[in-house]
Structure formats: C-alpha cells, structure tokens
C-alpha cells in the first residue's frame, strides 16, 4: 500500500497503529468467511487471504494459529485431523460451527453493514473527509 508523503512521523505512527488493529480484526473475519465456504487447512486459509486481499496482506503462521485458537476457544470454529495425500501425515482441517455461522451472519448484517453504504461509488464522495 503506498504511503502518503504528506504524513509526519506522528501521523504515520497513528496510521500504522490503526492498520494493525484493523488487520487483526479483518483476519478473524476473513478466516470465518473462508471457513463458511468450506473446511480448510492452514495452507488453504493462507491462500484464501492472499486471494481475498489481492496479495496486499500476508499472514504469518503464528498469527494464523493464534486467531484460529481464539475462534476455537469461542466455539466458533472446530478442527479435525486428516491424513494428507501421499504422506499420510495428519494435518488440522478447520471448519466453522453452527454457532460460528450464526455469529458471522449477524456480524456482517450489523457491524459491517455500513461498508455497503460507504463503498457505494455514488456515496463515496460524501463519505470522504474534505480537506
């Protein structure tokens, strides 16, 4: 993402901080959306995030598993172990739970509902901060 040369050090630090907070929240949402589609193992989740963000975001394994553990602890996601083709090694395949699907649907219908309004091209000019 290109950086604005107009920002001073303080402003850049704020934008970076907001970006990190947004990325953590969006990671959870992206994981839930990916798993609502179908069960996936970690490599498929990473690919989904890469595709969904147009390659703008990459997620490291540690952050991915931390988010998945939080979702499992909340009983929104579960996993089972599945043998991989060719090696027989077991890998975790994650799936959204019924509760997870209901929470995701409610979150998108309420908390994220504003996105449709501010990303509508006809309203974009109204939603921007004027300088």
C-alpha positions in Angstrom: 0.0 0.0 0.0 1.6 3.3 -1.0 2.4 5.7 1.8 1.4 9.4 1.7 4.4 11.7 1.8 2.3 14.3 3.5 2.2 12.5 6.8 4.5 13.5 9.6 6.1 10.9 11.9 3.2 11.1 14.4 0.5 10.7 11.8 2.4 7.8 10.1 2.6 6.1 13.6 -1.2 6.5 14.0 -2.0 5.1 10.6 0.3 2.2 11.2 -1.3 1.5 14.6 -4.8 1.7 13.1 -3.7 -0.6 10.3 -2.5 -3.3 12.7 -5.7 -3.1 14.7 -7.8 -3.4 11.5 -5.7 -6.2 10.2 -6.2 -8.3 13.3 -9.9 -7.8 13.2 -10.1 -8.4 9.5 -8.1 -11.6 9.8 -10.7 -13.1 12.1 -13.4 -12.1 9.7 -11.6 -13.5 6.7 -11.0 -16.8 8.4 -14.7 -17.0 9.3 -15.7 -16.2 5.7 -13.2 -18.8 4.3 -14.5 -21.5 6.6 -18.1 -20.6 6.0 -17.4 -21.6 2.3 -15.9 -25.0 3.2 -13.5 -26.6 5.7 -9.9 -25.7 5.1 -6.4 -26.5 6.3 -3.9 -23.7 7.1 -2.4 -23.6 3.6 -5.8 -23.1 2.1 -6.6 -20.4 4.6 -3.4 -18.5 3.7 -4.2 -18.8 0.0 -7.8 -17.6 0.6 -6.5 -14.5 2.5 -4.0 -13.8 -0.3 -6.7 -14.0 -2.9 -9.3 -12.0 -0.9 -6.8 -9.2 -0.3 -5.3 -9.2 -3.8 -2.0 -10.1 -2.3 -1.9 -6.9 -0.2 -1.8 -8.9 3.1 0.3 -11.9 4.1 -0.4 -13.7 7.3 2.4 -15.5 9.2 1.7 -18.9 10.6 1.9 -17.7 14.2 -0.8 -15.1 13.7 -3.0 -17.5 11.8 -2.9 -20.2 14.5 -3.3 -17.6 17.3 -6.5 -16.4 15.6 -7.7 -19.9 15.0 -7.1 -20.8 18.6 -9.2 -17.8 19.7 -12.0 -18.8 17.4 -11.9 -22.4 18.7 -11.9 -21.3 22.3 -15.1 -19.3 21.5 -16.5 -22.4 19.8 -17.0 -20.6 16.5 -14.5 -22.9 14.7 -13.5 -26.5 15.3 -11.0 -28.8 13.7 -10.3 -32.5 12.9 -7.2 -34.2 11.8 -7.0 -35.5 8.2 -4.3 -37.6 6.5 -2.6 -35.8 3.7 -2.4 -37.5 0.3 0.9 -39.3 -0.4 2.5 -38.8 3.0 -0.2 -40.0 5.5 0.8 -37.2 7.8 -2.0 -35.7 9.7 -3.0 -32.0 9.4 -5.6 -29.9 11.0 -8.7 -29.1 8.9 -10.7 -26.3 10.4 -14.5 -25.8 10.0 -17.0 -23.2 11.1 -19.5 -24.4 13.7 -23.3 -23.7 13.6 -22.7 -21.0 16.2 -19.9 -19.6 14.2 -22.0 -19.3 11.1 -24.8 -17.5 13.0 -22.3 -15.1 14.6 -20.7 -14.4 11.2 -24.1 -13.7 9.6 -25.1 -11.4 12.4 -21.7 -9.6 12.4 -21.9 -9.0 8.6 -25.6 -7.9 8.8 -25.0 -5.4 11.7 -21.4 -4.4 12.4 -20.2 -4.5 8.8 -23.5 -3.2 7.2 -22.0 0.3 7.0 -19.4 -0.9 4.4 -22.1 -1.2 1.7 -23.1 2.4 2.3 -19.6 3.9 2.2 -18.2 1.8 -0.6 -21.1 2.7 -3.0 -19.5 4.8 -5.7 -22.4 7.3 -5.7 -21.8 7.9 -2.0 -18.0 7.8 -1.9 -17.6 11.5 -2.2 -20.0 12.1 0.7 -18.1 9.6 3.0 -14.7 11.1 2.4 -13.2 13.8 4.7 -13.0 17.0 2.8 -9.7 19.0 3.0 
